[in-house]
Amino acid sequence: MKDFEDIGVTTKGDKSAIAQEILEYELEDGLNHRKKDLIKAVQQEVKISKRQIERISEDMGLRQTREKKQNGEALWSLPLTTDGE
């Protein structure tokens, strides 16, 4: 995550773009990750609200599920792609 530290972030658009890059980086393994951990990872790099991160995740089309246990935590993952490659 050190790659994101040196970037001077000043505008809302910049913050959203950086947040999206961080989410893509964290989720590139294709596995489910806890939503709260992803939000924390983004907020460590960029000063941005939880709700804004949630909106970015919606724009990215992230899959949202829950852990399969009582009171399971929210999970995010990249959407499955079927581009035929």
C-alpha positions in Angstrom: 0.0 0.0 0.0 3.0 2.3 0.1 2.3 3.1 -3.6 -0.6 5.2 -2.5 1.1 7.2 0.2 3.1 9.6 -2.1 0.1 10.7 -4.1 -1.1 14.3 -3.2 -4.8 13.9 -2.9 -6.8 17.2 -3.0 -10.1 16.8 -4.7 -13.1 14.5 -4.2 -12.5 13.0 -7.7 -8.9 12.2 -6.8 -10.0 10.6 -3.5 -12.6 8.5 -5.3 -10.1 7.4 -7.9 -7.5 6.4 -5.3 -10.2 4.6 -3.2 -11.2 2.6 -6.3 -7.6 1.7 -7.0 -7.1 0.5 -3.4 -10.3 -1.6 -3.5 -9.3 -3.2 -6.8 -5.8 -3.9 -5.4 -7.2 -5.5 -2.2 -9.8 -7.5 -4.1 -7.7 -8.7 -7.1 -7.3 -12.2 -5.6 -11.0 -12.8 -6.4 -11.8 -13.8 -2.8 -14.4 -12.4 -0.4 -13.0 -9.8 2.0 -14.7 -8.2 5.0 -16.2 -4.9 4.1 -15.0 -3.3 7.4 -11.4 -4.3 6.6 -11.6 -2.9 3.1 -13.0 0.4 4.4 -10.3 0.6 6.9 -7.6 0.0 4.3 -9.0 2.8 2.1 -9.3 5.2 5.0 -5.7 4.6 6.0 -4.6 6.0 2.7 -7.3 8.6 1.8 -9.4 10.8 4.0 -12.8 9.7 2.8 -16.1 8.7 4.4 -17.5 5.2 4.8 -20.6 6.2 2.8 -18.4 7.5 -0.1 -16.5 4.2 -0.1 -19.8 2.3 -0.2 -21.0 4.5 -3.2 -17.7 3.7 -5.0 -18.2 0.0 -4.3 -21.7 0.3 -5.8 -20.3 2.1 -8.9 -17.7 -0.7 -9.3 -20.4 -3.3 -9.1 -18.8 -5.2 -6.2 -20.6 -8.3 -5.1 -22.0 -8.0 -1.6 -22.6 -11.1 0.6 -22.5 -12.0 4.2 -20.5 -14.6 6.2 -22.5 -17.8 6.5 -22.9 -17.7 10.3 -25.2 -15.9 12.7 -24.5 -12.2 12.6 -22.0 -12.8 9.8 -20.1 -9.8 8.6 -20.6 -8.1 5.2 -18.2 -9.3 2.5 -17.2 -7.6 -0.8 -15.6 -9.2 -3.8 -15.1 -8.2 -7.4 -17.9 -9.3 -9.8 -17.4 -12.4 -11.8 -16.6 -11.7 -15.4 -17.7 -13.8 -18.3 -15.9 -12.1 -21.2 -15.1 -15.4 -22.9 -11.3 -15.1 -22.7 
